[in-house]
Every structure is written in structure tokens, then in C-alpha cells.
């Protein structure tokens, strides 16, 4: 168990490090950052002074060192676009993304798990087919398009919810449903197939023979074991929810980190972009490690391996 | 009394059972997905021949034309000297009215076309630059097919070679490979792809490379698993004894054993590649405009949605969804048929 966790944590660090290298190299490949900060009226002295401030007069490996040591302290420099420290901007935007991710994750569980169970129990019947449809659409429709269609139907035509932004409590509904649908589909498929396996097992047959009620068998014997595969998947899910926010926040103009990243990218605001990418990766690996811990806790086969 | 049986004419019921049998066999085949995919590939290949219009050249006078089933809408408007702001919907100025009816005079009430109807010229309507949506979808299929084939070619080949090497040699090669796969699984994919494309320059080559980078690990991991099983089989041992070289064993003896799995993985990965490419296009980091890609068509049509112009973003989205649904169904069927063990992998 300790070895397993140690491995995961080391891997998390390696991941963070490789992402930081990639993003650092890309930041330098894209050109001298001074071109963004300075305009045509700057003098050579301004140029040199800026170079010193940003550490551009040092060799690349030292520059990378500065970047990492800054990043560890939460200092990514100043955003070009916003004119204030990158960390301030990120902290301001992060809650919106976390909220969206949380609601979407809840939707994916609340829809995916019950539908998955019902699909497995009523295998081949109408309900199962309906479940299959939901899953197929969720896994095949591009989320941004799904979002646009939902927006058109519920915000433009029916006017039930606002089309974009974050004003009322109900503005979160469409983005969260869009984001959650894919993972609801994934959960549904996983639960369904795990449930089918479990319901076919010997101990479930024994439980039935003992006279345990149908609901009892399904919820107690079935679901508890069928939850393990989706849980393994939850790490990927939660992490990917963070990235999914990139697309969904762009569609619905949701003021979170995803949209911030896209805006920073197209404004060539590199300090901000680096900050957001590192933040995203950090969220990603943290969630992955947490889920692994939880997973090991739930599944004894991993705990004692 | 002799009973003559010279041959039994098939009773109608018997023939029905026969037909039923054929129907059942056919039902198990993935006919609909294959038909859909054939249509997509064929329209991609023959795009210049079958598309009714130039996908990149628009006619600004024919913007926002709805799909063919829309009938035109007329409204009664009063001819006035100058249209007031509030009266936009009920009034028309004399000069324009003369075009409709040369004898129009001030104060007349005329029946004026308020919304154009659909026509056979633009079956799926036209977009905000007056380009034919259907033609753009057909050309978009071309982009998707090229993207799928090339990324699968590059990424798949690389993944297979790495997987073969890792499975065969084991040890540190294996360790490094599997950690690479782990890292790939734990970084925010789309974000990194987006940054790569924008920073390295938005060209077709860069996009294809980035997509290939993202699909090879799946192939590598799958092939590695297969190799681990196959390398201990008897026929491999015999090949070794008879003096076959490592390269020969890997490519002639082991590789064919992984093909079933590869077909399944490839089919499912194509769907992922198409979705990824359309996402990049949608976010503005895809094939540069005006080349029509499904994702960027959706992005372009998005702004007009509030004005009720739904067709220019709905149809490309349907195209993506139908294609990916077909790929997923075909992939599932192939998996169940060729390699049931993969079922648990999901």
C-alpha cells in the first residue's frame, strides 16, 4: 500500500515537472517575451532592464530554475493582459471552475449510476435501450456542440435559463449538464457492465437462494461491488472535468479557469497561460492521487498488494 | 398405394422462416455503421465531384438561407416615405417598394417577403457568408478522413513499434514506456494540444503531429500487453530455436497476433481523433479558415444561433455525432467479434 502510494506521488511530481518543462520551452519558442511587454517607443535600455527583471540574460537552464522556484512559491509573474500578478487572477477565477466541476460531477453520478443499475437490471428492455442511447450520444456528440444545442433550445427558444454568463443560480444548469453528460455516459456504461458481471456471480445466486429480496440483492450485493470500476475511472473523470471546462466555459462564457486559459492563449499572455496550465495540471494530479488513495481504501486487493 | 413425393414445394411459411433467418444474421452485422462510414469516406474522397457549390466561396446576397423545407414568409407592409425605428417590421420605404411593385405609391399596403424560404439550391441552407452548408460538410468529411488516416498512420505505427519493443525487451524500456503512458493520461490533454498548436503555428502538419502524439500511447499499451502473452508461446520459442532474428520474430511472428486487437483499438481511436480535431477547430486552433472543418463550422454558426439561424451549426455537429456513433458501434461490434477479452477494458 505504501509502495503503491509512493509510486503514485512520485509519478505526480514527474508529471508536473514534465508539463512545466513543456510549457517553459513553448514559452521560449514562441518568441522573446519582451515583445509583448514593450512597445515601439521603448528604448534599448528598457529592453535590457526588462531582460534583467525577467532573468532573460541568464542561460536557459537557470531561467527554467527561476520559473520553477517562482511557480513553487505561487509566483508566475504578472499577467500582460490584466496587469496584475497571475496568481491573483487565477485565485479569482478558480472558484467558478471548481463549482462547475463539482455540479457536473454530481450530475454524472446522479444520472449515470441509477441509469446504469436500471439498464443492467432490465437488460434488453426499453429502459436499457434508452440508457444505451443516452450513453451513445454522450460519448459521441462533441460537448461544445451539445452545449450549443442545449443553449439554443432552453435559452434561446424556451427562455428557461440565461444563455451565458454567471448571473442567476440557474446559469450553471446548462454548462453543468453539458459537461456532466459525457461522464454520465461513461459511468452508465461502466456500472452497467460491472453490474451485469456481479449479478451473474455465485454469491449473488446464493443470496437469491437464501431469499434476499431483489432490491436487497441489487443494492447490497450488486452495487457495492459494481462501484469499483467507476471509482477507478473517477480519477480520470474528475481530472478530465477540469479540462472539459475549457470547452464548456468557452461556449457558455462561464468566468472560470478554462476560459481564462483560452483567452490567455489567444492574447499571447504567456505568464498567465503558464500559470493556468500548471494550476490545471496540479488539480489533475492531486485528484488522481486522492482517487487512488480512496480506491486502495475501498478495494482490499489493492491495499494489500 | 404409392405415395409419390416428387419434391416439396417450399411453403410460404417455410420461406418466411428462411427470410427470418437471413434477417437475424444480417441484424447481427453492423450494417448501419458501415453504411454511414462508407458515405463519409466516399464523400470525403469525391468531394469536388459531388458537392453542389464551392465550399469556400460564398454569395453574400444569399446569406442565411434556411434548409429546403422552409417556406418563405410574407408580411403586409405599408409604403412610407421614411421608415421609423419602431416601424421596421410594418413599414417599407418607397424606393424598395418600387422594386417589388413598380406601381407602388405612398400609403399602399404591399405583401413583402420577410424571410426567404429554403430552396433546392441550398439543401441544408447557407451560412452567414452565403456558403452552402452541405458542400462545406462534404468537404469537412474530407478533412476528417485525412486527419483520421494520417494520425492513425503515424501515431499507430509509432505506438505499435514502441509497444513491441517494450513487451519484448521488458526491463527499463518497458518501465520508461509505461511511465510515459501514465504521464500522458494525467495531463490536461486538450489544453496542452491547444498551446502546442498555437505556439508552433497553426498548420495542418502541426495539428496532425499533435493528434498523433496523443494517440500513440493507447496503441503502445495494448500491443505491449499482447506481446507479453505471445512471447512465451511455443511457436515463438521454436522460431527462436530455428535462428530467427529478433526483428523477424517481432514483426513476422508476434505482430500478426496483435492485429485483431489493433483493429478494435484503431476503430475506437478514430472516433476520439475526430472529436479531438473538432474540439481544436472549435476553439480556433484547427485547420485554418476558410478550409471547412466540422468543428470550425460549428464555431462560426454559434453566433447566429440567437437570431434563429440554427442550421449552420446544427448540421456539422450532426455529421460529427453520426460519424462517431458509427465508429463506436462498429468498434464495439469488432471487439465482440474479434476479441471478446477486450470487453473488460472499456
Interface residues (C-beta under 8 A of the other chain):
Chain A: X11 X12 X14 X15 X18 X19 X22 X23 X26 X29 X30 X136 X137 X139 X140 X141 X142 X143 X144 X145 X146 X148 X149 X151 X152 X156 X163 X189 X190 X193 X229 X236 X239 X242 X243 X246 X247 X250 X251 X261 X262 X265 X266 X273 X277 X280 X281 X284 X285 X288
Chain B: X179 X182 X183 X185 X186 X187 X188 X189 X190 X191 X192 X194 X195 X196 X198 X199 X200 X271 X275 X278 X279 X282 X283 X284 X295 X298 X299 X302 X305 X306 X308 X310 X313 X314 X316 X317 X320 X321 X324 X325 X328 X329 X343 X344 X346
